[in-house]
Amino acid sequence: MTTAIPMRATAELVAAAYLRTLVTAYDTAVGAVLQAPDPDTHKVTWGNVGFIQTSSVGGAINPDVPMRRSVVSLDVWAANPTPSKRPPWNRAFSLAELIVAATFDTPDHVTQAVVSLPTGYPDARVTEFTALTEPARRPSDPADYARVGFDVAISWHGLGTTWTITP
């Protein structure tokens, strides 16, 4: 009989869950893979609200306690809901700056939170969320989306799971 491998939190999942708490009022989509346009209408479902893409790029694991300090690259995408050759840079930058401001717009810069991860994963606790680099334009693509990127540091640890490796 085989035992299923337990689902464990990752930096991308934790960052995405934390970002959802910041942008929930705006219905902004968050995920690791940019959602493609609808094949029939050629419109993106996130066109009016933006999309935040997370990608883990490094970090450190504490050797003594189960804490991570991950570096996650964020790509903030904005698209025009109607055909246009002018990417909506203002919306992409506004969404990026909303995330940066959230690291400061709390009493005493407290960015701690418990976040819910997808079904099957244990929750995680974020103990710090900090912007590391200035939001900047990143090269666009043939669809003329606006894409702004920057890096964040997120300190976190998984909750509610323990497991033992047996020989």
MARDRENFI-353774 format. One record per residue: residue number from 0; x, y, z of N, C-alpha, C in turn. Coordinates in nm, 2 decimals, always signed. Layout:
<pts>
{pt NUM, {X, Y, Z}, {X, Y, Z}, {X, Y, Z}}
...
</pts>
This chain:
<pts>
{pt 0, {+0.08, -0.12, +0.00}, {+0.00, +0.00, +0.00}, {+0.09, +0.12, +0.00}}
{pt 1, {+0.06, +0.22, -0.08}, {+0.14, +0.34, -0.09}, {+0.06, +0.45, -0.01}}
{pt 2, {+0.14, +0.54, +0.04}, {+0.09, +0.66, +0.11}, {+0.10, +0.78, +0.02}}
{pt 3, {-0.01, +0.86, +0.01}, {+0.00, +0.98, -0.07}, {+0.10, +1.08, -0.01}}
{pt 4, {+0.17, +1.15, -0.10}, {+0.26, +1.25, -0.06}, {+0.18, +1.37, +0.00}}
{pt 5, {+0.21, +1.42, +0.12}, {+0.13, +1.53, +0.17}, {+0.15, +1.66, +0.09}}
{pt 6, {+0.04, +1.73, +0.08}, {+0.05, +1.86, +0.01}, {+0.12, +1.96, +0.10}}
{pt 7, {+0.22, +2.03, +0.05}, {+0.29, +2.13, +0.13}, {+0.29, +2.26, +0.07}}
{pt 8, {+0.28, +2.36, +0.16}, {+0.28, +2.50, +0.11}, {+0.41, +2.53, +0.03}}
{pt 9, {+0.40, +2.62, -0.07}, {+0.51, +2.67, -0.14}, {+0.51, +2.83, -0.14}}
{pt 10, {+0.62, +2.89, -0.17}, {+0.63, +3.03, -0.17}, {+0.53, +3.09, -0.27}}
{pt 11, {+0.51, +3.03, -0.39}, {+0.42, +3.09, -0.48}, {+0.27, +3.08, -0.43}}
{pt 12, {+0.24, +2.97, -0.37}, {+0.10, +2.95, -0.32}, {+0.07, +3.05, -0.20}}
{pt 13, {+0.17, +3.06, -0.11}, {+0.15, +3.15, +0.00}, {+0.15, +3.30, -0.05}}
{pt 14, {+0.24, +3.34, -0.14}, {+0.24, +3.47, -0.19}, {+0.10, +3.50, -0.26}}
{pt 15, {+0.06, +3.41, -0.34}, {-0.07, +3.43, -0.41}, {-0.19, +3.45, -0.31}}
{pt 16, {-0.19, +3.36, -0.21}, {-0.30, +3.37, -0.11}, {-0.29, +3.50, -0.04}}
{pt 17, {-0.17, +3.55, +0.00}, {-0.16, +3.68, +0.07}, {-0.20, +3.79, -0.02}}
{pt 18, {-0.16, +3.79, -0.15}, {-0.19, +3.90, -0.24}, {-0.35, +3.90, -0.26}}
{pt 19, {-0.41, +3.79, -0.26}, {-0.56, +3.79, -0.27}, {-0.62, +3.87, -0.16}}
{pt 20, {-0.56, +3.86, -0.04}, {-0.62, +3.94, +0.07}, {-0.60, +4.09, +0.05}}
{pt 21, {-0.50, +4.13, -0.02}, {-0.48, +4.27, -0.05}, {-0.57, +4.33, -0.16}}
{pt 22, {-0.60, +4.24, -0.26}, {-0.67, +4.30, -0.38}, {-0.81, +4.24, -0.39}}
{pt 23, {-0.86, +4.18, -0.28}, {-0.99, +4.11, -0.29}, {-1.10, +4.21, -0.33}}
{pt 24, {-1.09, +4.34, -0.28}, {-1.19, +4.44, -0.31}, {-1.20, +4.47, -0.45}}
{pt 25, {-1.10, +4.45, -0.53}, {-1.09, +4.49, -0.67}, {-1.12, +4.37, -0.76}}
{pt 26, {-1.14, +4.25, -0.71}, {-1.17, +4.13, -0.79}, {-1.05, +4.09, -0.88}}
{pt 27, {-0.93, +4.14, -0.84}, {-0.81, +4.11, -0.92}, {-0.78, +3.96, -0.92}}
{pt 28, {-0.74, +3.91, -1.03}, {-0.71, +3.77, -1.04}, {-0.56, +3.75, -1.00}}
{pt 29, {-0.53, +3.64, -0.93}, {-0.40, +3.61, -0.88}, {-0.37, +3.47, -0.91}}
{pt 30, {-0.25, +3.44, -0.96}, {-0.21, +3.30, -0.99}, {-0.07, +3.29, -1.04}}
{pt 31, {-0.03, +3.16, -1.06}, {+0.11, +3.14, -1.12}, {+0.11, +3.14, -1.27}}
{pt 32, {-0.01, +3.12, -1.33}, {-0.01, +3.11, -1.48}, {-0.11, +3.22, -1.53}}
{pt 33, {-0.06, +3.30, -1.62}, {-0.15, +3.41, -1.68}, {-0.26, +3.34, -1.75}}
{pt 34, {-0.39, +3.39, -1.72}, {-0.50, +3.33, -1.78}, {-0.51, +3.38, -1.93}}
{pt 35, {-0.53, +3.29, -2.02}, {-0.54, +3.32, -2.16}, {-0.68, +3.38, -2.20}}
{pt 36, {-0.68, +3.45, -2.31}, {-0.81, +3.50, -2.36}, {-0.91, +3.39, -2.39}}
{pt 37, {-1.04, +3.42, -2.38}, {-1.14, +3.32, -2.42}, {-1.12, +3.29, -2.56}}
{pt 38, {-1.12, +3.16, -2.60}, {-1.10, +3.13, -2.74}, {-1.21, +3.18, -2.84}}
{pt 39, {-1.33, +3.19, -2.79}, {-1.44, +3.24, -2.88}, {-1.44, +3.39, -2.89}}
{pt 40, {-1.43, +3.46, -2.78}, {-1.45, +3.61, -2.78}, {-1.32, +3.68, -2.79}}
{pt 41, {-1.20, +3.61, -2.76}, {-1.07, +3.67, -2.76}, {-1.05, +3.78, -2.66}}
{pt 42, {-1.14, +3.77, -2.55}, {-1.12, +3.87, -2.44}, {-1.07, +3.80, -2.32}}
{pt 43, {-1.00, +3.87, -2.24}, {-0.95, +3.81, -2.11}, {-1.05, +3.84, -2.00}}
{pt 44, {-1.07, +3.75, -1.92}, {-1.17, +3.76, -1.81}, {-1.12, +3.86, -1.71}}
{pt 45, {-0.99, +3.89, -1.70}, {-0.94, +3.98, -1.60}, {-0.91, +4.11, -1.66}}
{pt 46, {-0.96, +4.14, -1.78}, {-0.93, +4.27, -1.85}, {-0.96, +4.39, -1.77}}
{pt 47, {-1.07, +4.39, -1.70}, {-1.11, +4.52, -1.62}, {-1.04, +4.53, -1.49}}
{pt 48, {-0.99, +4.42, -1.44}, {-0.94, +4.42, -1.30}, {-0.79, +4.38, -1.28}}
{pt 49, {-0.73, +4.33, -1.39}, {-0.58, +4.30, -1.38}, {-0.56, +4.16, -1.33}}
{pt 50, {-0.43, +4.12, -1.35}, {-0.39, +3.98, -1.31}, {-0.25, +4.00, -1.24}}
{pt 51, {-0.23, +3.93, -1.13}, {-0.10, +3.93, -1.06}, {-0.05, +3.79, -1.07}}
{pt 52, {+0.07, +3.78, -1.13}, {+0.13, +3.65, -1.15}, {+0.25, +3.63, -1.05}}
{pt 53, {+0.26, +3.52, -0.98}, {+0.36, +3.50, -0.89}, {+0.46, +3.40, -0.94}}
{pt 54, {+0.59, +3.42, -0.91}, {+0.69, +3.33, -0.95}, {+0.81, +3.33, -0.85}}
{pt 55, {+0.83, +3.22, -0.78}, {+0.94, +3.21, -0.68}, {+1.07, +3.22, -0.75}}
{pt 56, {+1.16, +3.31, -0.70}, {+1.29, +3.33, -0.76}, {+1.41, +3.31, -0.66}}
{pt 57, {+1.38, +3.27, -0.54}, {+1.48, +3.24, -0.44}, {+1.44, +3.26, -0.30}}
{pt 58, {+1.54, +3.27, -0.21}, {+1.51, +3.30, -0.07}, {+1.60, +3.21, +0.01}}
{pt 59, {+1.56, +3.20, +0.14}, {+1.63, +3.12, +0.24}, {+1.54, +3.04, +0.33}}
{pt 60, {+1.59, +2.93, +0.37}, {+1.51, +2.84, +0.47}, {+1.59, +2.85, +0.60}}
{pt 61, {+1.52, +2.88, +0.71}, {+1.59, +2.88, +0.84}, {+1.63, +2.74, +0.87}}
{pt 62, {+1.76, +2.71, +0.91}, {+1.80, +2.58, +0.94}, {+1.75, +2.53, +1.07}}
{pt 63, {+1.70, +2.61, +1.16}, {+1.67, +2.58, +1.30}, {+1.52, +2.57, +1.32}}
{pt 64, {+1.44, +2.65, +1.25}, {+1.29, +2.64, +1.27}, {+1.23, +2.64, +1.13}}
{pt 65, {+1.11, +2.59, +1.12}, {+1.05, +2.58, +0.98}, {+0.99, +2.72, +0.93}}
{pt 66, {+1.08, +2.81, +0.92}, {+1.05, +2.94, +0.86}, {+1.12, +2.96, +0.73}}
{pt 67, {+1.05, +3.03, +0.64}, {+1.11, +3.06, +0.50}, {+1.11, +3.21, +0.49}}
{pt 68, {+1.21, +3.26, +0.42}, {+1.21, +3.40, +0.37}, {+1.23, +3.39, +0.22}}
{pt 69, {+1.12, +3.39, +0.15}, {+1.12, +3.37, +0.01}, {+1.12, +3.50, -0.07}}
{pt 70, {+1.18, +3.50, -0.19}, {+1.18, +3.61, -0.28}, {+1.09, +3.57, -0.39}}
{pt 71, {+0.98, +3.64, -0.42}, {+0.88, +3.61, -0.52}, {+0.88, +3.73, -0.62}}
{pt 72, {+0.89, +3.70, -0.75}, {+0.87, +3.80, -0.85}, {+0.72, +3.81, -0.88}}
{pt 73, {+0.68, +3.94, -0.89}, {+0.54, +3.96, -0.92}, {+0.53, +4.03, -1.06}}
{pt 74, {+0.45, +3.98, -1.15}, {+0.42, +4.04, -1.27}, {+0.27, +4.09, -1.26}}
{pt 75, {+0.25, +4.22, -1.28}, {+0.12, +4.27, -1.27}, {+0.08, +4.31, -1.41}}
{pt 76, {-0.03, +4.24, -1.46}, {-0.08, +4.25, -1.59}, {-0.20, +4.34, -1.60}}
{pt 77, {-0.22, +4.42, -1.70}, {-0.34, +4.49, -1.73}, {-0.37, +4.48, -1.88}}
{pt 78, {-0.49, +4.47, -1.91}, {-0.53, +4.46, -2.05}, {-0.65, +4.55, -2.08}}
{pt 79, {-0.66, +4.60, -2.20}, {-0.77, +4.68, -2.24}, {-0.89, +4.59, -2.27}}
{pt 80, {-1.01, +4.61, -2.21}, {-1.12, +4.53, -2.24}, {-1.17, +4.54, -2.39}}
{pt 81, {-1.14, +4.65, -2.45}, {-1.17, +4.67, -2.59}, {-1.04, +4.68, -2.67}}
{pt 82, {-1.04, +4.64, -2.80}, {-0.92, +4.64, -2.88}, {-0.85, +4.77, -2.88}}
{pt 83, {-0.72, +4.77, -2.85}, {-0.64, +4.90, -2.85}, {-0.49, +4.86, -2.87}}
{pt 84, {-0.42, +4.95, -2.93}, {-0.27, +4.92, -2.94}, {-0.20, +4.99, -2.83}}
{pt 85, {-0.27, +5.05, -2.74}, {-0.20, +5.12, -2.63}, {-0.22, +5.05, -2.50}}
{pt 86, {-0.11, +4.98, -2.45}, {-0.12, +4.91, -2.33}, {-0.16, +5.00, -2.21}}
{pt 87, {-0.25, +4.95, -2.12}, {-0.30, +5.03, -2.01}, {-0.19, +5.04, -1.89}}
{pt 88, {-0.08, +5.10, -1.92}, {+0.03, +5.11, -1.82}, {-0.02, +5.17, -1.68}}
{pt 89, {-0.11, +5.27, -1.69}, {-0.16, +5.33, -1.57}, {-0.23, +5.23, -1.48}}
{pt 90, {-0.31, +5.14, -1.53}, {-0.37, +5.04, -1.45}, {-0.28, +4.94, -1.39}}
{pt 91, {-0.18, +4.90, -1.47}, {-0.08, +4.80, -1.42}, {+0.00, +4.86, -1.31}}
{pt 92, {+0.05, +4.99, -1.33}, {+0.13, +5.05, -1.22}, {+0.04, +5.08, -1.10}}
{pt 93, {-0.08, +5.12, -1.12}, {-0.17, +5.14, -1.00}, {-0.19, +5.02, -0.92}}
{pt 94, {-0.20, +4.91, -0.98}, {-0.22, +4.78, -0.91}, {-0.09, +4.75, -0.84}}
{pt 95, {+0.03, +4.76, -0.90}, {+0.16, +4.74, -0.84}, {+0.18, +4.83, -0.72}}
{pt 96, {+0.15, +4.95, -0.73}, {+0.16, +5.05, -0.62}, {+0.07, +5.02, -0.51}}
{pt 97, {-0.05, +4.96, -0.54}, {-0.14, +4.92, -0.43}, {-0.08, +4.82, -0.34}}
{pt 98, {-0.01, +4.72, -0.41}, {+0.06, +4.62, -0.33}, {+0.18, +4.68, -0.25}}
{pt 99, {+0.26, +4.76, -0.31}, {+0.37, +4.83, -0.23}, {+0.31, +4.91, -0.12}}
{pt 100, {+0.20, +4.98, -0.14}, {+0.14, +5.06, -0.03}, {+0.09, +4.98, +0.08}}
{pt 101, {+0.04, +4.86, +0.05}, {-0.01, +4.77, +0.15}, {+0.10, +4.73, +0.25}}
{pt 102, {+0.22, +4.73, +0.21}, {+0.33, +4.70, +0.31}, {+0.35, +4.81, +0.41}}
{pt 103, {+0.30, +4.93, +0.38}, {+0.32, +5.05, +0.47}, {+0.19, +5.09, +0.54}}
{pt 104, {+0.08, +5.07, +0.47}, {-0.05, +5.12, +0.52}, {-0.11, +5.04, +0.63}}
{pt 105, {-0.03, +4.99, +0.72}, {-0.09, +4.91, +0.83}, {-0.02, +4.97, +0.96}}
{pt 106, {-0.09, +4.96, +1.07}, {-0.03, +5.01, +1.20}, {+0.11, +4.94, +1.22}}
{pt 107, {+0.21, +5.02, +1.24}, {+0.34, +4.97, +1.27}, {+0.40, +4.88, +1.16}}
{pt 108, {+0.35, +4.89, +1.04}, {+0.39, +4.81, +0.92}, {+0.37, +4.66, +0.95}}
{pt 109, {+0.27, +4.62, +1.02}, {+0.24, +4.48, +1.05}, {+0.18, +4.42, +0.93}}
{pt 110, {+0.24, +4.32, +0.87}, {+0.19, +4.25, +0.75}, {+0.16, +4.11, +0.78}}
{pt 111, {+0.14, +4.07, +0.90}, {+0.12, +3.93, +0.94}, {-0.03, +3.89, +0.91}}
{pt 112, {-0.04, +3.77, +0.87}, {-0.17, +3.71, +0.84}, {-0.17, +3.56, +0.83}}
{pt 113, {-0.28, +3.50, +0.86}, {-0.29, +3.35, +0.82}, {-0.37, +3.35, +0.69}}
{pt 114, {-0.32, +3.27, +0.60}, {-0.38, +3.27, +0.47}, {-0.42, +3.12, +0.44}}
{pt 115, {-0.54, +3.11, +0.37}, {-0.59, +2.99, +0.33}, {-0.54, +2.95, +0.19}}
{pt 116, {-0.49, +2.83, +0.18}, {-0.43, +2.78, +0.05}, {-0.54, +2.69, -0.02}}
{pt 117, {-0.51, +2.65, -0.14}, {-0.61, +2.57, -0.21}, {-0.64, +2.44, -0.13}}
{pt 118, {-0.75, +2.38, -0.17}, {-0.80, +2.25, -0.11}, {-0.69, +2.15, -0.11}}
{pt 119, {-0.67, +2.09, +0.01}, {-0.57, +1.98, +0.02}, {-0.44, +2.03, +0.08}}
{pt 120, {-0.42, +2.16, +0.09}, {-0.30, +2.22, +0.14}, {-0.33, +2.28, +0.28}}
{pt 121, {-0.24, +2.27, +0.38}, {-0.26, +2.33, +0.50}, {-0.25, +2.48, +0.49}}
{pt 122, {-0.31, +2.56, +0.58}, {-0.29, +2.70, +0.58}, {-0.15, +2.74, +0.61}}
{pt 123, {-0.12, +2.87, +0.59}, {+0.02, +2.92, +0.62}, {+0.01, +3.05, +0.69}}
{pt 124, {+0.11, +3.08, +0.77}, {+0.12, +3.21, +0.84}, {+0.22, +3.30, +0.77}}
{pt 125, {+0.18, +3.41, +0.73}, {+0.28, +3.51, +0.68}, {+0.32, +3.60, +0.79}}
{pt 126, {+0.45, +3.62, +0.81}, {+0.50, +3.70, +0.92}, {+0.56, +3.83, +0.87}}
{pt 127, {+0.59, +3.84, +0.74}, {+0.64, +3.96, +0.69}, {+0.62, +3.96, +0.54}}
{pt 128, {+0.58, +4.07, +0.48}, {+0.57, +4.09, +0.34}, {+0.62, +4.23, +0.30}}
{pt 129, {+0.73, +4.23, +0.22}, {+0.80, +4.36, +0.19}, {+0.83, +4.37, +0.05}}
{pt 130, {+0.81, +4.48, -0.01}, {+0.86, +4.51, -0.15}, {+1.01, +4.52, -0.15}}
{pt 131, {+1.08, +4.46, -0.24}, {+1.22, +4.47, -0.25}, {+1.27, +4.56, -0.36}}
{pt 132, {+1.20, +4.56, -0.47}, {+1.24, +4.64, -0.58}, {+1.13, +4.74, -0.63}}
{pt 133, {+1.16, +4.84, -0.70}, {+1.07, +4.93, -0.75}, {+0.99, +4.87, -0.87}}
{pt 134, {+0.86, +4.89, -0.87}, {+0.78, +4.84, -0.99}, {+0.83, +4.90, -1.12}}
{pt 135, {+0.85, +4.82, -1.22}, {+0.91, +4.87, -1.35}, {+0.84, +4.80, -1.47}}
{pt 136, {+0.84, +4.87, -1.58}, {+0.78, +4.81, -1.70}, {+0.87, +4.69, -1.74}}
{pt 137, {+0.80, +4.59, -1.79}, {+0.86, +4.47, -1.84}, {+0.81, +4.46, -1.99}}
{pt 138, {+0.90, +4.41, -2.07}, {+0.86, +4.40, -2.21}, {+0.72, +4.34, -2.23}}
{pt 139, {+0.64, +4.40, -2.33}, {+0.51, +4.36, -2.35}, {+0.51, +4.24, -2.45}}
{pt 140, {+0.40, +4.20, -2.49}, {+0.39, +4.09, -2.58}, {+0.30, +4.13, -2.70}}
{pt 141, {+0.27, +4.04, -2.80}, {+0.19, +4.08, -2.91}, {+0.05, +4.12, -2.88}}
{pt 142, {+0.00, +4.08, -2.76}, {-0.14, +4.12, -2.73}, {-0.15, +4.26, -2.67}}
{pt 143, {-0.04, +4.33, -2.66}, {-0.03, +4.47, -2.61}, {-0.09, +4.48, -2.47}}
{pt 144, {-0.06, +4.38, -2.38}, {-0.09, +4.40, -2.24}, {+0.02, +4.48, -2.18}}
{pt 145, {-0.02, +4.55, -2.07}, {+0.08, +4.62, -1.99}, {+0.13, +4.52, -1.88}}
{pt 146, {+0.26, +4.52, -1.86}, {+0.32, +4.43, -1.76}, {+0.42, +4.50, -1.68}}
{pt 147, {+0.40, +4.51, -1.55}, {+0.48, +4.58, -1.46}, {+0.53, +4.47, -1.36}}
{pt 148, {+0.66, +4.47, -1.33}, {+0.72, +4.37, -1.24}, {+0.80, +4.42, -1.13}}
{pt 149, {+0.80, +4.35, -1.02}, {+0.89, +4.38, -0.91}, {+0.90, +4.26, -0.82}}
{pt 150, {+1.00, +4.26, -0.73}, {+1.02, +4.15, -0.63}, {+0.97, +4.19, -0.49}}
{pt 151, {+0.92, +4.08, -0.42}, {+0.88, +4.10, -0.28}, {+0.95, +3.99, -0.20}}
{pt 152, {+0.97, +4.02, -0.07}, {+1.02, +3.92, +0.02}, {+0.90, +3.88, +0.11}}
{pt 153, {+0.88, +3.75, +0.13}, {+0.77, +3.71, +0.21}, {+0.83, +3.60, +0.31}}
{pt 154, {+0.81, +3.63, +0.44}, {+0.85, +3.53, +0.54}, {+0.72, +3.46, +0.59}}
{pt 155, {+0.74, +3.33, +0.59}, {+0.62, +3.25, +0.61}, {+0.65, +3.11, +0.67}}
{pt 156, {+0.55, +3.04, +0.72}, {+0.57, +2.90, +0.76}, {+0.43, +2.83, +0.74}}
{pt 157, {+0.44, +2.70, +0.71}, {+0.31, +2.62, +0.70}, {+0.25, +2.60, +0.84}}
{pt 158, {+0.12, +2.57, +0.84}, {+0.05, +2.54, +0.96}, {-0.01, +2.40, +0.96}}
{pt 159, {-0.03, +2.35, +1.07}, {-0.11, +2.23, +1.09}, {-0.07, +2.10, +1.03}}
{pt 160, {+0.06, +2.09, +0.98}, {+0.10, +1.96, +0.93}, {+0.23, +1.92, +1.00}}
{pt 161, {+0.24, +1.79, +1.03}, {+0.36, +1.73, +1.07}, {+0.37, +1.60, +1.00}}
{pt 162, {+0.49, +1.56, +0.97}, {+0.51, +1.44, +0.90}, {+0.65, +1.38, +0.94}}
{pt 163, {+0.66, +1.25, +0.93}, {+0.78, +1.19, +0.96}, {+0.83, +1.10, +0.84}}
{pt 164, {+0.95, +1.11, +0.81}, {+1.01, +1.02, +0.71}, {+1.05, +0.89, +0.77}}
{pt 165, {+1.00, +0.78, +0.72}, {+1.04, +0.65, +0.78}, {+1.12, +0.58, +0.68}}
{pt 166, {+1.22, +0.50, +0.72}, {+1.30, +0.43, +0.62}, {+1.23, +0.31, +0.57}}
</pts>
